[in-house]
């Protein structure tokens, strides 16, 4: 059994679209985050760790693409199984900068013949009309554009507790701009944030779908060393989902997701020196294999998409206990 037998995966979508296997090259554009540089706050979201980006390639964009693609010195001589790539601006907030600098970085990334698309990861409150216009102009030149917005959850109480710095309404505004510009939208969701039950996860999924998400990235909450949550976890203030519970929730959310929507991720992993917990996130395939097995027994993607969504608006009152987010980094 393969995950693609039960889930509309991005690998399968890109294989059909481009006629070959397509990978992602994670890039660092030297960005920071308004939740770290003092614009909104310091320390970032409580689940975020600086060390998570420490293994990205260094150097200019061309060098990072060469390193990420495994190229020999000869142009286009790919040595791995991928021949085409999306350039993925992953680290921190990749629209947080002066528009001229963004234009330069994005064009550098798109100049390689191996690059078929640009994927830009950002916070919903850091996507302005000038950046959207820039991305739309790149799309008009023939480059596929994917905007990755970090919703994480649609519950404002949780967003406040994890020191996110914005509410669900910011996601809705950003998503509307992306869709109005006819760009592809990928929404990030975290399952298992403190105090959130399956009902809240379903509401968050509904928010992402009703905002027009073309794709989803979903993963369990993991605790990275250096994140504020690391200190909270060590003090016993955070309970993580077991593998079995995450698989059950992921399976139910996938079944509720219409088959047209593409899953870019159903799990996440971190290196052993970065990951504090849970142990099942030390490798991607532990979760992928377990979710595949679950779906083979209980239903493929979209099998429950006709079920009514839970009532309630994004950001509405949700059954998440109040908790402080003021712990120091560990």
C-alpha positions as CSV (number, residue, x, y, z in Angstrom):
1,X,0.0,0.0,0.0
2,X,1.1,3.5,-0.8
3,X,-0.2,6.8,0.6
4,X,-1.0,7.9,-3.0
5,X,-3.6,5.0,-3.1
6,X,-5.7,6.9,-0.5
7,X,-4.6,10.6,-0.6
8,X,-4.2,13.1,-3.4
9,X,-0.5,13.8,-2.9
10,X,1.5,16.6,-4.4
11,X,4.0,14.2,-5.8
12,X,1.3,12.6,-7.9
13,X,-0.1,16.0,-8.9
14,X,3.3,17.3,-10.1
15,X,4.1,14.1,-11.9
16,X,0.9,14.5,-14.0
17,X,1.4,18.3,-14.5
18,X,5.1,18.2,-15.5
19,X,5.5,14.7,-16.8
20,X,8.4,14.0,-14.4
21,X,9.1,13.7,-10.7
22,X,9.3,17.2,-9.2
23,X,11.0,18.0,-5.9
24,X,11.2,21.0,-3.6
25,X,14.5,22.9,-2.8
26,X,14.3,24.6,0.6
27,X,15.9,28.0,0.5
28,X,16.8,30.7,3.0
29,X,16.4,34.3,1.8
30,X,17.9,35.8,4.9
31,X,14.5,36.8,6.2
32,X,13.4,37.2,9.8
33,X,9.9,37.4,11.4
34,X,7.9,40.3,12.8
35,X,7.3,38.1,15.8
36,X,11.0,38.0,16.5
37,X,12.4,41.3,15.5
38,X,10.3,43.3,17.8
39,X,7.7,44.6,15.3
40,X,5.1,42.3,16.9
41,X,7.1,40.7,19.6
42,X,10.2,38.8,20.6
43,X,10.8,35.0,20.8
44,X,8.4,34.0,18.0
45,X,5.5,31.6,18.2
46,X,5.9,29.3,21.1
47,X,6.2,26.2,18.8
48,X,8.9,27.7,16.6
49,X,12.6,27.1,17.1
50,X,15.5,28.9,15.3
51,X,17.4,25.6,15.1
52,X,14.7,24.2,12.8
53,X,16.2,26.3,10.0
54,X,19.9,25.6,10.8
55,X,20.3,22.8,8.2
56,X,19.3,24.9,5.2
57,X,22.0,25.6,2.6
58,X,24.1,28.7,2.9
59,X,25.2,31.2,0.3
60,X,23.4,33.0,-2.5
61,X,20.2,31.7,-4.0
62,X,22.0,30.1,-7.0
63,X,24.4,28.2,-4.7
64,X,21.5,27.0,-2.6
65,X,19.6,25.7,-5.6
66,X,22.7,23.9,-6.9
67,X,23.3,22.3,-3.5
68,X,19.6,21.4,-3.1
69,X,19.2,19.9,-6.5
70,X,22.4,17.8,-6.2
71,X,23.7,19.3,-9.5
72,X,27.1,18.5,-11.0
73,X,28.9,21.6,-12.4
74,X,27.3,21.1,-15.8
75,X,24.0,23.1,-16.0
76,X,20.9,20.9,-15.7
77,X,22.9,17.7,-14.9
78,X,20.6,16.5,-12.1
79,X,22.1,13.6,-10.2
80,X,19.1,12.6,-8.1
81,X,15.7,11.3,-9.1
82,X,14.3,14.8,-9.5
83,X,14.9,16.8,-12.7
84,X,12.5,19.6,-12.0
85,X,12.0,21.6,-8.8
86,X,10.0,24.2,-6.9
87,X,12.2,26.8,-5.3
88,X,10.8,26.9,-1.7
89,X,11.4,30.0,0.4
90,X,10.9,28.2,3.7
91,X,12.9,29.9,6.5
92,X,11.0,32.4,8.6
93,X,8.6,34.8,6.8
94,X,9.5,34.9,3.2
95,X,7.5,37.9,2.2
96,X,8.7,40.1,5.0
97,X,11.0,42.5,3.3
98,X,11.2,45.5,0.9
99,X,9.5,44.7,-2.4
100,X,12.7,45.4,-4.4
101,X,14.6,42.8,-2.4
102,X,11.8,40.3,-2.7
103,X,11.7,40.8,-6.5
104,X,15.5,40.2,-6.7
105,X,15.4,37.0,-4.6
106,X,12.4,35.5,-6.3
107,X,13.9,36.2,-9.8
108,X,17.2,34.7,-8.7
109,X,15.3,31.6,-7.7
110,X,13.4,31.4,-10.9
111,X,16.3,31.9,-13.2
112,X,17.4,28.2,-13.2
113,X,16.1,26.1,-16.0
114,X,15.3,23.3,-13.5
115,X,12.9,25.5,-11.5
116,X,9.3,25.2,-12.6
117,X,7.7,27.0,-9.7
118,X,8.1,29.2,-6.7
119,X,6.8,28.3,-3.3
120,X,6.7,31.1,-0.7
121,X,6.0,30.4,2.9
122,X,4.7,33.3,5.0
123,X,2.5,34.5,7.8
124,X,-1.0,35.7,6.8
125,X,-0.3,39.2,8.3
126,X,2.8,39.6,6.2
127,X,1.3,39.3,2.7
128,X,0.6,42.7,1.2
129,X,-0.9,43.7,-2.1
130,X,2.5,44.7,-3.6
131,X,3.9,41.2,-2.9
132,X,0.8,39.6,-4.3
133,X,1.2,41.7,-7.5
134,X,4.8,40.7,-7.8
135,X,3.9,37.0,-7.5
136,X,1.1,37.4,-10.0
137,X,3.6,39.0,-12.5
138,X,5.9,36.1,-12.1
139,X,3.0,33.7,-12.8
140,X,2.2,35.7,-15.9
141,X,5.8,35.0,-17.1
142,X,5.1,31.3,-17.0
143,X,6.3,30.4,-13.4
144,X,3.9,28.4,-11.3
145,X,3.4,30.1,-7.9
146,X,2.4,28.5,-4.6
147,X,1.7,30.7,-1.6
148,X,2.0,28.8,1.7
149,X,0.1,30.5,4.5
150,X,0.5,29.4,8.1
151,X,-3.0,29.3,9.6
152,X,-2.1,26.5,12.1
153,X,-5.5,26.8,13.8
154,X,-8.6,28.9,13.3
155,X,-9.2,29.2,17.1
156,X,-8.2,32.7,18.2
157,X,-7.8,31.6,21.8
158,X,-5.1,29.1,20.7
159,X,-3.5,31.6,18.4
160,X,-3.1,34.0,21.4
161,X,-1.8,31.2,23.7
162,X,0.9,30.3,21.2
163,X,1.9,33.9,20.8
164,X,1.0,33.9,17.1
165,X,0.5,37.6,16.9
166,X,-2.6,37.5,14.6
167,X,-6.1,36.1,14.6
168,X,-7.9,33.9,12.1
169,X,-9.2,37.0,10.3
170,X,-5.7,37.7,9.1
171,X,-5.6,34.4,7.3
172,X,-9.0,35.0,5.7
173,X,-7.8,38.4,4.3
174,X,-4.6,37.0,3.0
175,X,-6.3,33.9,1.4
176,X,-8.7,36.2,-0.3
177,X,-5.9,38.2,-1.9
178,X,-4.1,35.0,-3.0
179,X,-7.2,33.6,-4.7
180,X,-8.2,36.9,-6.3
181,X,-4.8,36.9,-7.9
182,X,-5.4,33.4,-9.2
183,X,-2.4,32.0,-7.3
184,X,-2.4,28.5,-5.7
185,X,-2.9,28.5,-2.0
186,X,-1.4,26.0,0.4
187,X,-2.5,26.2,4.1
188,X,-0.6,24.9,7.0
189,X,-2.4,23.2,9.9
190,X,-1.0,21.9,13.2
191,X,-3.0,19.0,14.9
192,X,-2.6,18.7,18.6
193,X,-2.0,22.2,19.7
194,X,-2.5,22.6,23.5
195,X,-6.1,22.1,24.5
196,X,-7.5,21.5,21.0
197,X,-9.7,18.5,20.5
198,X,-10.7,17.0,17.1
199,X,-13.7,19.4,16.9
200,X,-11.4,22.4,16.8
201,X,-9.2,20.7,14.2
202,X,-12.3,20.1,12.0
203,X,-13.2,23.8,12.3
204,X,-9.7,24.8,11.3
205,X,-9.9,22.5,8.3
206,X,-13.2,24.0,7.3
207,X,-11.7,27.5,7.5
208,X,-8.9,26.4,5.2
209,X,-11.2,24.8,2.7
210,X,-13.8,27.6,2.6
211,X,-11.0,30.1,2.0
212,X,-10.2,28.3,-1.2
213,X,-7.1,26.3,-0.3
214,X,-5.8,24.3,-3.2
215,X,-3.5,22.3,-1.0
216,X,-2.8,21.5,2.7
217,X,0.2,20.8,4.9
218,X,-0.8,19.0,8.1
219,X,1.4,17.7,10.9
220,X,1.3,16.8,14.6
221,X,2.6,19.3,17.1
222,X,6.2,18.6,17.7
223,X,8.5,20.1,20.4
224,X,11.8,21.4,19.1
225,X,14.7,22.3,21.3
226,X,15.0,26.0,21.7
227,X,11.3,26.7,21.3
228,X,9.3,28.3,24.2
229,X,7.2,25.1,24.2
230,X,10.3,23.1,25.1
231,X,10.3,24.7,28.6
232,X,6.5,24.3,28.9
233,X,6.8,20.6,27.9
234,X,9.5,19.9,30.4
235,X,7.4,21.4,33.1
236,X,4.5,19.1,32.2
237,X,2.3,21.9,30.9
238,X,1.8,20.4,27.4
239,X,0.4,17.0,26.6
240,X,1.2,15.6,23.1
241,X,-0.9,13.4,21.0
242,X,0.1,9.7,20.9
243,X,0.8,8.3,17.5
244,X,-2.5,6.4,17.5
245,X,-4.5,9.6,18.4
246,X,-2.7,11.7,15.7
247,X,-3.3,9.0,13.1
248,X,-7.0,8.9,14.0
249,X,-7.4,12.7,13.8
250,X,-5.4,12.9,10.6
251,X,-7.4,10.1,9.0
252,X,-10.7,11.8,9.9
253,X,-9.5,15.2,8.6
254,X,-8.3,13.6,5.3
255,X,-11.7,11.8,4.9
256,X,-13.4,15.2,5.3
257,X,-11.1,16.8,2.6
258,X,-12.5,16.9,-0.9
259,X,-10.5,14.8,-3.3
260,X,-9.5,17.9,-5.4
261,X,-7.4,19.3,-2.6
262,X,-3.7,18.3,-2.7
263,X,-1.9,17.2,0.5
264,X,1.7,18.3,0.5
265,X,2.3,16.9,4.0
266,X,0.6,14.7,6.5
267,X,3.5,14.5,8.9
268,X,6.6,16.3,10.0
269,X,10.0,15.3,11.3
270,X,13.1,16.8,12.9
271,X,16.7,15.7,13.4
272,X,17.4,13.9,16.6
273,X,19.4,16.8,18.0
274,X,16.5,19.2,17.3
275,X,13.5,17.1,18.4
276,X,12.5,16.9,22.0
277,X,9.2,15.1,21.5
278,X,7.2,13.1,20.3
279,X,9.5,10.2,19.3
280,X,7.4,9.2,16.3
281,X,8.4,12.5,14.6
282,X,12.0,11.3,14.3
283,X,11.2,10.0,10.8
284,X,8.5,10.8,8.3
285,X,7.5,7.3,7.4
286,X,6.4,6.1,10.9
287,X,3.4,8.5,10.6
288,X,2.9,8.1,6.8
289,X,2.8,4.3,7.1
290,X,0.3,4.4,10.0
291,X,-2.0,6.9,8.3
292,X,-1.9,4.8,5.1
293,X,-2.9,1.8,7.1
294,X,-5.7,3.7,8.8
295,X,-7.1,5.0,5.5
296,X,-7.0,1.6,4.0
297,X,-9.4,0.5,6.7
298,X,-11.7,3.5,7.3
299,X,-11.9,5.5,4.0
300,X,-9.9,7.4,1.5
301,X,-9.6,11.2,1.1
302,X,-13.0,12.7,0.4
303,X,-14.9,9.7,1.6
304,X,-16.6,11.9,4.3
305,X,-16.4,15.2,2.4
306,X,-20.2,15.3,2.2
307,X,-20.6,15.4,6.0
308,X,-21.8,18.7,7.4
309,X,-19.1,20.8,8.9
310,X,-19.3,21.8,12.5
311,X,-21.0,25.1,13.2
312,X,-19.1,28.2,14.2
313,X,-17.1,30.9,12.5
314,X,-13.3,31.1,12.3
315,X,-11.9,32.6,15.4
316,X,-15.1,32.0,17.3
317,X,-15.1,30.9,20.9
318,X,-13.7,27.3,21.1
319,X,-13.3,24.9,23.9
320,X,-9.6,25.5,24.6
321,X,-8.5,26.3,28.2
322,X,-6.7,29.6,28.9
323,X,-3.0,29.1,29.3
324,X,0.0,31.4,29.5
325,X,2.5,31.7,26.7
326,X,5.1,33.7,28.6
327,X,7.6,30.9,29.3
328,X,11.2,31.7,28.5
329,X,13.0,29.9,25.7
330,X,14.8,26.7,26.5
